[in-house]
Amino acid sequence: MIATTTSRHMTWRSSERSCAAYEDQDIFVHCAANVRVTVFAALDRVIRQCGTVEAARATMRDLDRPDVWRTFVDGVLDEYR
């Protein structure tokens, strides 16, 4: 299990490193609100698993404050284009 906490926020880079380290294993990532986990899982699907950006955005439509997360996701994806 990879936990995210309010005292030590997981960043996209730390999430990416963790996912790569456990690439051949199932992992469980926990976040109290599940927002960060949803966003990071969507990013992982796009960047590492060749998923579509549209599918990632669809995952985030129901999130609280989707505009904030959309900006974050667009920034991360811009680094990989």
C-alpha positions in Angstrom: 0.0 0.0 0.0 1.2 3.5 -0.8 -0.5 6.0 1.5 -0.9 9.7 0.8 -1.3 11.8 3.9 -2.0 15.4 4.7 1.4 15.8 6.4 3.4 14.5 3.5 1.6 15.0 0.1 2.5 12.6 -2.6 3.5 14.5 -5.8 3.1 13.2 -9.3 6.9 12.5 -9.5 6.8 10.4 -6.3 3.7 8.6 -7.5 5.4 7.9 -10.9 8.5 6.5 -9.1 6.4 4.3 -6.9 4.3 3.0 -9.8 7.5 2.2 -11.7 9.0 0.4 -8.7 6.0 -1.9 -8.4 5.3 -2.1 -12.1 4.7 -5.9 -12.1 2.6 -5.9 -9.0 -0.9 -4.7 -8.0 -0.6 -1.7 -5.7 -3.2 0.0 -3.5 -2.9 3.8 -3.2 -5.0 5.4 -0.5 -6.0 9.1 -0.2 -8.7 10.2 2.3 -10.6 12.0 -0.4 -9.6 9.8 -3.3 -9.2 12.8 -5.5 -5.4 12.7 -5.8 -5.5 8.9 -6.3 -8.0 9.3 -9.1 -5.9 11.9 -10.8 -2.6 10.0 -10.4 -4.2 6.8 -11.7 -5.5 8.6 -14.7 -2.1 10.1 -15.4 -0.4 6.8 -15.0 -2.9 5.3 -17.6 -2.1 8.0 -20.1 1.7 8.3 -19.6 2.8 4.7 -18.8 0.0 2.6 -20.2 -0.7 4.5 -23.4 -4.3 5.4 -22.4 -6.0 8.4 -24.0 -6.2 11.9 -22.6 -9.9 11.9 -23.2 -10.3 8.8 -21.0 -8.3 10.4 -18.2 -10.4 13.6 -18.4 -13.6 11.5 -18.3 -12.3 10.0 -15.0 -12.0 13.4 -13.5 -15.4 14.9 -14.5 -17.0 14.0 -11.2 -14.2 15.2 -9.0 -14.6 18.1 -6.5 -13.0 21.2 -8.1 -12.3 19.6 -11.5 -11.0 22.9 -12.9 -8.0 22.8 -10.4 -7.2 19.2 -11.3 -7.6 19.8 -15.0 -5.0 22.5 -14.8 -2.7 20.2 -12.9 -3.2 17.3 -15.3 -2.6 19.5 -18.3 0.6 20.7 -16.8 1.9 17.2 -16.2 0.9 16.0 -19.6 2.6 19.0 -21.2 5.9 17.7 -19.7 5.5 14.4 -21.6 4.4 15.7 -25.0 
